[in-house]
Every structure is written in C-alpha cells, then in structure tokens.
C-alpha cells in the first residue's frame, strides 16, 4: 500500500491510498479460487477474468464469444461467498482502483470510488480527512463494489444512506450506465444487484456522499463507551473503537477462514417478538420499520448451544455464534451442512427462520 500525502488548493491535508496498479487483464481457465474468497475452501472456476479498466471488459466480451453460454459470477474479494462446489462458468473480477473527489460544497463531499478499492481503505481515507458517514463501517471486509451489492451495515449505519449512485456495465444490454440510489432498491442487506441484476450488472464505480460536519451514531452496543476510552469522541476514536470491538469478537479470515456474519438478523412481526419475550425476557430485540422487530441471530444461535461448536475443521466461532469458521481444511459442503443444522435448530426452538447473509455458490 502506498500512502501519498498532499495539500490541496485550500490548504487542507489529504491522503490518497493506492496500490501501484497498472492497467491489467488476467484471463485463466481451470482457475483455483482458494485465495479469492475469505472462507478459503478449495474450488475451481472453469474461467476467470480480471480487469482494471472498463474498456478491457468490453474488449474481452467482444473477443470471447462463448461467455454468453456460461453461468456468470461477479467476484470482488470474496468476503461474502461460500463455494460448495467448483464453479462451472465464468468469474469476472472488476478490480478497478481509484478514489477521487467528484465535487464538494460547504457541508458535503462526493467521492467517486472504483469497485476494486478495498472497503476499509476507503473508510480510512474518509476518516483521515475528517469526512463522516462511514466510520462505523470500519474493518468490514470486501471491496467497494461488493459493499454496494450487499448494502453493508454495522453499528447503526448502512451504506445505502451514503450512496448517491452506482455505475456499471450491463452484460445483457452490453452498455455502461448509472443507477441513482432510488433505482438500487436497497433494503436490509439487499439490493437490485442481488435480484434483477444479479450476475448481470458489473459495478465499476460507486458515488458516495460524506459529511464535513458529521453527526455521530453511537447508540449501538458498547461503541460510545469504547470510543470514550480513547479520548474525545471524533471520527478517529470512533473508527478505532469499531476496529477494537470487531477484532475482539471476530476471527481474522487470514488465520481462520470465515465470511463474517453468516446469517442475517431476522426481522419478525412485533407480536411474535413480544410472544418470544414472555419466555425469553433477556432476548435482544430492536425496533424495525412497519411494526416489525429485529432479533439478534447470534443470540438465537447461541441459545441453541452452537457457540464454539466444531466438527472437524468446520465450526462456529467461540466468541461470536453468528460466524461460521473454516479452521483449516473444511470443505464448503461441510460448512454449508453445518449452517443447515443451525437453521433447523433455531426454527425448532424459536420458530424463527434464519436467512443466510452469505451467498452459497453451487
């Protein structure tokens, strides 16, 4: 990573984070994917194509005619995937770099960010410059393109509240166009890119709006307490607090393969939550729109006895029951089967259906 400090025309110091990247095309057949997803299970793709400029994608599609007959998978850092089998198709990796200021006014600044930028590098860049709005999303794995697909969120923040627009290349129409935030159809961990445009729209850049005079969101868990321990509350202490909390609870995928939260926090009718509270008065619960209530999936899983469970090299993390772990040589199928058992036990004990946040391939 290269860190380049400079002073702009207004005398404000800024930092640009960038890897030394030159225009690149990589194309392979029978490509090993183990290093391209954070679970680290073994899987092979029939074809793999990676590019750093949109023009390279267009040239590839024009000269590789058989791609239209193949299943397509758009891959970033692979932080939200579980490969159960080999992928019999074409993987496309839009590794487009770059963070640039599109425009700004007195209160806000708009950044145009390449889909291949590591998400936490963007958060670090924003916090360094005292621009607020994504600091609570520190240390979430993955790249910017995938973050826009997934509608990532943590500690009371969601990326949908910061995205202005998403630009990408549509494989069906063979054109590049931009979707405004309303067209992205964002919902809890959901978007149009996971539904109608799934594996069809390749995100190339994301426009993100940040605040020069941010209002902090600290009413989630121990975030306010942990930030206060680090000194005066500001963007940098909040970021440090989030990183500290996440590192204390979540395993490093470089050591133990995982994809963070494996399941979504379920949203149920408030009447159902109230009924569950009569028998489980300590159950964590949070208000949700439309007279609904959000439950904590990790708590439900822990109550079913799964926290710290391990079978071979597939297991549930000892500190966070929401995280499934590859301790070394687990297969994708073994992790998937474990997730099925967890879903069944939560349904039997609480009558709640868990939905995977991780995308299962194969």
N, C-alpha and C positions, 0 to 999 in steps of 0.2 A: 504494500500500500504506500502510495506517495502522498504526503500532506504538503500542499502548496499554500503558503500564507501570502496574502496581498492586501493592499489598501486601495479601496475604490475611490471614485472621484469625490465622494462625500466624506472621505477620511475615515470610513468605517472599516475595521479589520474584518476580513472574512477568510475562510479556509475552504479550499476545494479538495475533496477526497477523490482520488482517482487511481486506478491501476494503469500501468503503462500498457495501453491497448492499441494495437494497430488493426486496421480492417482485416477481418479474418473470416474464412469459411472452413468449416470442418465437416466432412461427409464420410460416413463409415457404414459398412454392413456388418451384421452379426456383432453388435457393439455391446460390451459389458457395461451394465448400468450401476454396479455396486457403489461406485464413488459419486454417483449423480443423484442419490437420494439419501436422506438422513437416517432412514431405518437401516441402510447398509446391507440389505439382504441381496442375494445373488439373483440376477435376472439379466436376460439378453434381449436387445431390440434388433429386429430384422434390419432396420435402417435408422441412422441417426444423422441429423443435420443441425449444425450450429452456425450462427451468423452474428455479425456486429453492426450491419447496416441493412436497412430495409431493401435496398436495391439488390443486395446479394440474395435475399429470399426470392424476389421476383425472378432473378436470373435462374435460380435453382429450379423453381417450379416450371419455368418455360422450357428448360432443357431436360427435365426428368419427368417424362410423360406418365410413367406408371404410378406416380404418387396418388393419383386420383382414385385408384382402385384399392388403396390401402387404408386401414384404420389409422387415424392421426392422434397423437398425444403431444400436447404442448407442455414442455418441461422447463422449469426455471432451476431453482436449487433443489427441488425435490423434497421440500420440507413438509409436504402435506400429502405424501403418496405412500401407498403400501403395494408393492408388486407381489401378487400371489403366484403369478406365472410369468414366463417370458412374454414380451410384447411382440405380437405378430403384426407389425406395422411400421410406420414412420414416426419417429420422435423428432420434433422441431424445437430447438432451444434458441429463443431470441435474446442473445447475450449482449444487448445494446447498452453501452455505457453513457455516462454524461449527466451532470446536474447543471442547469443554467437558470438564471433569473429571467423569467419571461417579461414581467413588469411589476411595478410596485406603486403604492400610494402611501399616504401618511400612516395608515393603520395596518396595512397588509402587504404581503409579498407573495407573488405567484412563481412557483418553480416548475420547470419542465424537466422531468426526470426519466431517463432511459429505463426500459423494462428490466435490463440486466443489472442495474445498480442494487447492491446488497441493501436490504431494507434498513438495517441498523446503521449502516454508513450514512444513509440519508438522515436518520434521526440525530446522529452525532453532529452532522453538518448543520442541521437546523438549530440544535441546542447551542452549539459553539457560537452561532451568530445571534443568539437570543431571540429566535423566532419560535413561537409556541404553537401548540396544537397537536403534536405527535409525540411529545416527550414520554407520555405514559405507555407508548407502544415500543419502548426501548427493548432491545435484545430479542425481539420476536424474529425467529429465523426466516429465511427465504429472501426473495428478491421483490423489487417494486411491482413488476408485472403480476406476480402471483399474489401479492398483497391486495391488489385491486380486484383480482378474481375472487379471492376468498372473503373480502371485506373483513380484514383482520381487526381485532379489538382486544383491549385489556384495560383494567383499572378505570372503567367508565368512559373510555374513548373508543371510537370506531373510525376507521379510515374513510368511510362514506361521508363523514362530516367535514372532511378536508379535501376530498377530490372535487375538482371543478369539471374535468373531462378526461376521457381515455381515448387515445389514438391507437389504431391497429390496422392490420391487414386482414381482409376477409378472404378466406380461401375459396368460398363459394362464388363470390362476385369478382374475385381477382382485383379488388380495389382497396386502397387505403382510405379510411375515413375516421372521423372523430365522433364519439358519443358524449353528449352532455350528461351531467350527473343524473338528471331525471330519466334518461334513456337506459341507464345502467341497471335499473330495477333492483336496487340494493335492499336487502333485508338481513336479518340476523345470520351472519356467516353465509350469505347467499348473494347472488347477482345474476344478471343475464348471461355472464360469461360461464356460469356453471350450468346453465339451462339451454335457452335457444341458441346461444352462440358457442356452446361448449365444443372444444377441439375444432373450431372453425375460425374464430376470431383471434388472431395472434397479436397480443398487445405489444406495441413498440415503445410507447411513452405514456406518462401519466402527468396531468397538470394538478398541482397541489397548492392550496391556498393556506398560508400560515399567518399568524398574528404577531405584530410588533409589540403589542401591549396585551399579552395573553392573560386570560383568567384561568387559574389552576383548578384542576379537578383532583381532589384529594380525599373524597368521601368513600373510598373503596378499600376495605381491609385495613391493613396497618400502614398504608402508604404515607399518610400525614405524619404519623409517629416516627416512621423510619426516616423521612425527609428532614424532620426537625432535629434528629440526632446529628445530622451532617452540617447543621448551621442554619443560616437564614434560608427560608424556603424560596427557591427560584428554580428556573428550568434545569440548571445543572445539578442541584441537590435532588430534585425530583427524579431526574434520569438516573443518578447514582443509586437512589433508593430503590427504584424499579429493578435495576440490574442486580442489586444485592438480594432483593426478595426472590427474583427469578432464579438466581444462581443457588440460593439456599434450598429451593424447593424442587427445581427441575434438573434432570440429568443433562450433562453435556453430550450432544449427539456425536461428538468426535471421540468420546470414550465409550458410551453405551448408545447404540442406535435407537432413535425414537423420533417421533414427529410432533412432540409437544402434546397438547390436549388431543386425545384420540376421539373423544365424544363431544358433541355439543351439550351445553347446559339446556336441559329440556324446558320448554315453556308449556304450561298446562293451564287449564281453567282455574280461576281463583277458588272456585267451590271445591275442586279436587285438592288443591293445596291446603285449604282450611281443614278438610277431612283428614289429610295426612298429618297435619299438625296436632290433631287430637291424640294421636298415638305416638307421634314423634315430635314433641314440643320444641326440641333443640334443632330441628331441621332448618338449615339456612334457606332463605327464600327472599326474593326481590321482586318489586312491582314491575310489571311489563305492560305494554300497550294493550288496549282492547279488553280490559278487565281480565287480564291473564297474570300469571305469576311465573317467574323464572326460578327453577330449582338448581341446586349445585350438583352436577353429575358426579363429581369426585366424591362428595359426601355420600351419595346414594351407593356408589360402588364400594366405598369403604365399609358402609354398614352391612354389606353383603359378604364381608370378610376377604375381599380381594387384595387389599393393600399389602404390598410386599410379597405377593404370591409369585412363585416361579416354577415353571415346568421346563426342564432342560435349559435352553438359553432364551426362552420366551417368558416374559414376566410382566408384573405390574410394579411400578416404582415404589420403593419403600417409603418415600416422603410425600408422594402425590399419586393418589389412586387413579387420577384421570389420565395418567401417562403410561402407555404400554411400551415395553423396552425389549430390544434385542441385545442380550448380554454377550453376544459373540457370533454364534453360528446358527441362530434361529432362521428358519425359512419364513417367507411371507405367509405361507399357508398355516404354519404353527401360530403365528401372531394373529392371523385372521380368526382361526378356530377359537383361540382364547377370547377374542373380542365377542364372538358369538355366545360363548358361555356366560360372559359378564352381562351381556344384554338380556339373556334369558333369566338370570338370577334377579336382576333389578326389576324386571317385569313381574316375576313371581312374588317378590317381597313387597313392592310398592305399587304395582300396576302402572308403571311408567315405562314408556318405550324410549330407549336411548337411540339417538341417531349419530352415526359416525361423522366426525368432522374431517377425518382423513379420507381421501379418495382411494378406494380399492381398485387396483388395475388387474384385470384378469379374473 
